[in-house]
Amino acid sequence: MLTQNWTAAWWACTGVLVTLGAALAIWQARTEEDATSPGRQSIEGSEIGSGEQVMDGPGIQTVSGSKVEGSMIQRQDGGSAP
């Protein structure tokens, strides 16, 4: 049916290709973002005697709004924070 009207067929083909290209570009951007975003660890609003955060590889470690009676240790193995 579309081949009876070649102009409509070419427009439909172009629309499909543009939509597919846009979807692939969005997917690629999200995949790259997930691969490069650092890991995160946080302790928030806690009351603890002592605590320890250990992270393998690069990332961000935070402690906020917490009361620590003893020691608080934050360590990153195999990488550094960005």
C-alpha positions in Angstrom: 0.0 0.0 0.0 2.8 2.5 0.8 4.7 1.6 -2.3 1.9 3.0 -4.4 2.9 6.4 -3.0 6.7 6.6 -2.9 6.8 10.0 -1.3 4.8 8.6 1.7 7.0 5.5 1.8 10.2 7.6 2.0 8.8 9.8 4.7 7.7 6.8 6.7 11.2 5.2 6.3 12.9 8.5 7.3 10.6 8.8 10.4 11.5 5.3 11.5 15.2 5.8 11.0 15.2 9.1 12.9 13.2 7.6 15.8 15.5 4.6 16.0 18.6 6.9 15.8 17.3 9.1 18.6 16.5 6.1 20.8 20.0 4.6 20.3 21.6 8.0 21.1 19.6 8.3 24.4 20.4 4.7 25.3 24.1 5.2 24.6 24.3 8.4 26.7 22.6 6.7 29.7 24.9 3.7 29.4 28.0 6.0 29.4 26.6 8.0 32.3 26.0 4.9 34.4 29.5 3.6 33.6 31.3 6.8 34.6 29.2 7.9 37.6 31.0 7.3 40.9 29.6 5.0 43.6 28.1 6.7 46.7 28.0 5.7 50.4 26.4 7.9 53.1 25.6 7.8 56.7 22.9 10.3 57.6 21.0 11.2 60.8 22.4 8.3 62.8 23.7 8.0 66.4 26.4 5.4 66.5 29.2 4.3 68.8 31.7 4.0 66.0 31.4 3.4 62.2 33.4 2.4 59.2 32.8 2.9 55.5 34.8 0.9 53.0 34.4 1.4 49.3 36.2 -0.5 46.5 37.1 1.9 43.7 36.3 5.5 43.2 33.3 7.2 44.7 31.9 9.6 47.3 31.6 8.8 51.0 29.7 11.2 53.3 28.6 11.4 56.9 26.1 14.1 57.7 23.8 14.9 60.6 25.1 12.0 62.6 26.5 11.7 66.1 29.5 9.4 66.4 30.6 8.7 70.0 33.8 6.7 69.0 35.7 6.6 65.8 34.6 7.0 62.2 36.7 5.4 59.6 36.3 6.0 55.8 38.5 4.1 53.5 38.5 3.6 49.7 40.4 0.7 48.3 41.6 0.6 44.7 40.7 4.1 43.7 40.2 7.7 44.8 37.3 10.0 45.2 36.6 12.3 42.2 
